[in-house]
Amino acid sequence: MILKDKAVLITGGSSGIGLEAANQFLANGAKVIITGRNQERLDAAKKLYPTLITIKSDAGNQQDAISLFKQITELGGIDILYNNAGVLTQASNLGMPNEQHLKSAQYEMDINFLGVIHLNNLFLDMLKSRRESAIINTTSILSYVPSIIEPTYSASKVALRFYTESLRVHLKILKANVKVFELLPPVVATEMTADRSGKKITPEQLVKELISALKRDQFTIRVGDTRLVYLASRLFPKLAFRAVNPRKTYSQLQS
């Protein structure tokens, strides 16, 4: 896929992986639009990269999505929709009648899964009209093996992975010229994982692999430890589960 002169929309682009993606897409000659819920962060991103277009928008809010689509249409449309926005909440009394746990699960599902479907549906006709276009969905290493301390986040990501695979085949059957990529990161060093110890990769490393895969039309992009967990989950599922859920994590459920 050629990135130069492509118009790219990155959700959740004001920090972390999204902001680094904006940086690297710009470096490859693309026009980049980012969204986020925090206007101060959007303003800071604009100062850092003056050619960025920034739009305040909540990836889990349907009215925001409709407004975003209208604004993007007025700007001339996009060639690439990068669904990067995602949220993670901590488990609380999993399996117990806890109202906050249900709200957290709904919050994760609205942004990590349903919000992606809504944006894709809004932009699909626009993307079909382009000579070369793409959708990038971010799933997770946890879409292969669930985390016992992040069960609903894991569930949202495996739902998105199945949806992404189905969407890719669906568009191929329809002979649509929309390429569907899936990015499967391991643990990345961002604010979301700041309280987590252990091995992490940088957003720069992750996005470098994403950009390289886009240029090669590699549709499933497993990065770092995700490759190992993917293979282990198929050949040695119990070993893969223990690798993702070491014994020390069990104490977090008891605290």
NUMAR-951466 format. One record per residue (C-alpha): x, y, z; residue in one letter; chain. Coordinates in pm, whole numbers. Each point is the difference from the previous one (the first is absolute). Layout:
BEGIN
R  X  Y  Z  A  A
...
end
This chain:
BEGIN
R  0  0  0  M  A
R  123  348  -86  I  A
R  -23  244  293  L  A
R  123  319  -166  K  A
R  -283  252  -53  D  A
R  -253  -226  174  K  A
R  -245  166  242  A  A
R  5  -189  330  V  A
R  -244  28  290  L  A
R  139  -126  333  I  A
R  -240  -33  293  T  A
R  152  50  344  G  A
R  286  180  -167  G  A
R  92  264  257  S  A
R  238  -216  205  S  A
R  179  -334  19  G  A
R  -22  -233  -298  I  A
R  -235  230  -191  G  A
R  227  302  23  L  A
R  305  -204  -102  E  A
R  -202  -136  -293  A  A
R  -81  356  -104  A  A
R  370  81  10  N  A
R  99  -295  -217  Q  A
R  -283  39  -251  F  A
R  98  366  -42  L  A
R  361  -107  -52  A  A
R  -123  -225  -282  N  A
R  -172  288  -177  G  A
R  -356  -60  115  A  A
R  -255  261  103  K  A
R  -106  -81  357  V  A
R  -315  76  198  I  A
R  -16  -103  365  I  A
R  -286  -16  248  T  A
R  -13  -8  377  G  A
R  -220  93  294  R  A
R  244  241  165  N  A
R  30  338  -172  Q  A
R  317  92  189  E  A
R  176  -311  -129  R  A
R  -124  68  -352  L  A
R  138  354  22  D  A
R  334  -133  126  A  A
R  16  -248  -290  A  A
R  -71  283  -244  K  A
R  289  202  143  K  A
R  229  -301  -34  L  A
R  -108  -75  -358  Y  A
R  -144  321  -154  P  A
R  -130  -173  -316  T  A
R  -230  -225  203  L  A
R  -375  51  -19  I  A
R  -159  -57  341  T  A
R  -367  -68  78  I  A
R  -145  -51  346  K  A
R  -203  -321  -10  S  A
R  -84  -292  232  D  A
R  48  -335  -176  A  A
R  -275  -158  209  G  A
R  -263  270  -62  N  A
R  -225  -54  -303  Q  A
R  -95  366  -38  Q  A
R  367  98  10  D  A
R  69  -258  -270  A  A
R  -271  144  -228  I  A
R  133  352  55  S  A
R  354  -122  -72  L  A
R  -111  -159  -325  F  A
R  -160  326  -113  K  A
R  315  199  83  Q  A
R  223  -249  -181  I  A
R  -227  13  -305  T  A
R  33  380  -6  E  A
R  379  -40  14  L  A
R  -4  -219  -311  G  A
R  -19  -345  155  G  A
R  259  -258  102  I  A
R  181  -298  -152  D  A
R  93  -178  324  I  A
R  -207  -42  317  L  A
R  221  -102  291  Y  A
R  -213  -112  295  N  A
R  261  49  270  N  A
R  -210  127  292  A  A
R  -35  -244  286  G  A
R  -63  -10  374  V  A
R  84  -241  281  L  A
R  -163  -16  342  T  A
R  99  -223  288  Q  A
R  -208  -303  97  A  A
R  -213  38  312  S  A
R  -167  -303  156  N  A
R  -29  -186  -328  L  A
R  -308  -222  -3  G  A
R  -157  178  294  M  A
R  -308  229  -9  P  A
R  213  315  -18  N  A
R  -151  296  -187  E  A
R  334  173  -57  Q  A
R  143  -310  -166  H  A
R  -289  -5  -247  L  A
R  46  371  -75  K  A
R  371  -57  -60  S  A
R  -75  -286  -237  A  A
R  -251  210  -193  Q  A
R  251  286  -21  Y  A
R  270  -226  -141  E  A
R  -235  -164  -248  M  A
R  -142  334  -120  D  A
R  345  138  -88  I  A
R  204  -310  -80  N  A
R  -261  -184  -209  F  A
R  -333  167  -73  L  A
R  156  340  -68  G  A
R  228  -157  -260  V  A
R  -293  -162  -178  I  A
R  -193  326  -2  H  A
R  291  199  -149  L  A
R  71  -268  -259  N  A
R  -365  0  -107  N  A
R  -1  378  -33  L  A
R  319  19  -206  F  A
R  -24  -318  -207  L  A
R  -164  152  -309  D  A
R  255  282  5  M  A
R  285  -250  20  L  A
R  -149  -213  -279  K  A
R  3  306  -227  S  A
R  379  39  31  R  A
R  249  -160  -236  R  A
R  188  -157  292  E  A
R  -130  12  356  S  A
R  23  -181  330  A  A
R  -146  -62  343  I  A
R  240  -74  286  I  A
R  -150  -157  312  N  A
R  208  -36  317  T  A
R  -68  -320  191  T  A
R  247  -146  254  S  A
R  218  -286  113  I  A
R  -291  -65  238  L  A
R  -225  -89  -293  S  A
R  186  -335  -10  Y  A
R  27  -65  374  V  A
R  -215  187  254  P  A
R  136  182  302  S  A
R  -171  -108  322  I  A
R  38  352  140  I  A
R  -125  170  -319  E  A
R  -276  -237  -113  P  A
R  -242  244  -161  T  A
R  281  184  -179  Y  A
R  117  -337  -134  S  A
R  -357  -78  -106  A  A
R  -33  332  -186  S  A
R  322  -68  -190  K  A
R  -83  -357  -100  V  A
R  -340  125  -121  A  A
R  178  260  -210  L  A
R  242  -259  -138  R  A
R  -281  -227  -121  F  A
R  -184  298  -144  Y  A
R  315  118  -180  T  A
R  64  -339  -158  E  A
R  -361  -22  -114  S  A
R  2  355  -139  L  A
R  314  -72  -202  R  A
R  -159  -305  -165  V  A
R  -332  179  -50  H  A
R  163  287  -188  L  A
R  208  -241  -205  K  A
R  -315  -186  -110  I  A
R  -155  334  -98  L  A
R  320  84  -193  K  A
R  30  327  194  A  A
R  339  166  -16  N  A
R  16  53  378  V  A
R  287  -182  169  K  A
R  -66  -110  358  V  A
R  301  -15  231  F  A
R  13  -132  355  E  A
R  269  124  238  L  A
R  61  -230  299  L  A
R  230  175  250  P  A
R  160  -160  305  P  A
R  25  215  313  V  A
R  98  352  -111  V  A
R  153  268  224  A  A
R  -288  253  17  T  A
R  -208  165  272  E  A
R  -238  -296  -18  M  A
R  273  -238  120  T  A
R  193  240  225  A  A
R  -85  -197  317  D  A
R  104  -332  -153  R  A
R  346  -149  43  S  A
R  174  -234  -240  G  A
R  102  8  -363  K  A
R  -140  279  -218  K  A
R  76  133  -346  I  A
R  -3  368  -93  T  A
R  -269  160  -216  P  A
R  277  82  -248  E  A
R  91  -369  -38  Q  A
R  -364  -99  -43  L  A
R  -79  263  -262  V  A
R  318  -74  -197  K  A
R  -122  -358  -40  E  A
R  -347  124  -94  L  A
R  131  234  -271  I  A
R  227  -271  -140  S  A
R  -288  -249  -12  A  A
R  -233  249  -172  L  A
R  257  55  -273  K  A
R  27  -377  -53  R  A
R  -378  -60  16  D  A
R  45  -230  298  Q  A
R  -353  -7  135  F  A
R  55  -170  337  T  A
R  273  179  194  I  A
R  116  -187  309  R  A
R  267  199  181  V  A
R  258  -120  254  G  A
R  -131  -246  259  D  A
R  -332  -24  -183  T  A
R  170  -227  -255  R  A
R  114  -238  272  L  A
R  -331  -1  184  V  A
R  -186  -62  -327  Y  A
R  211  -308  -77  L  A
R  -12  -126  359  A  A
R  -379  44  17  S  A
R  -36  -235  -297  R  A
R  260  -259  101  L  A
R  21  24  381  F  A
R  -311  187  124  P  A
R  60  -66  371  K  A
R  355  132  -26  L  A
R  -124  310  -183  A  A
R  -261  62  270  F  A
R  262  -21  275  R  A
R  231  233  -193  A  A
R  -271  267  -21  V  A
R  -123  -69  353  N  A
R  302  -70  226  P  A
R  -77  -113  353  R  A
R  79  344  147  K  A
R  -303  151  -180  T  A
R  -239  -222  197  Y  A
R  57  209  312  S  A
R  -147  302  -179  Q  A
R  -337  -172  -11  L  A
R  12  -60  376  Q  A
R  89  359  91  S  A
end
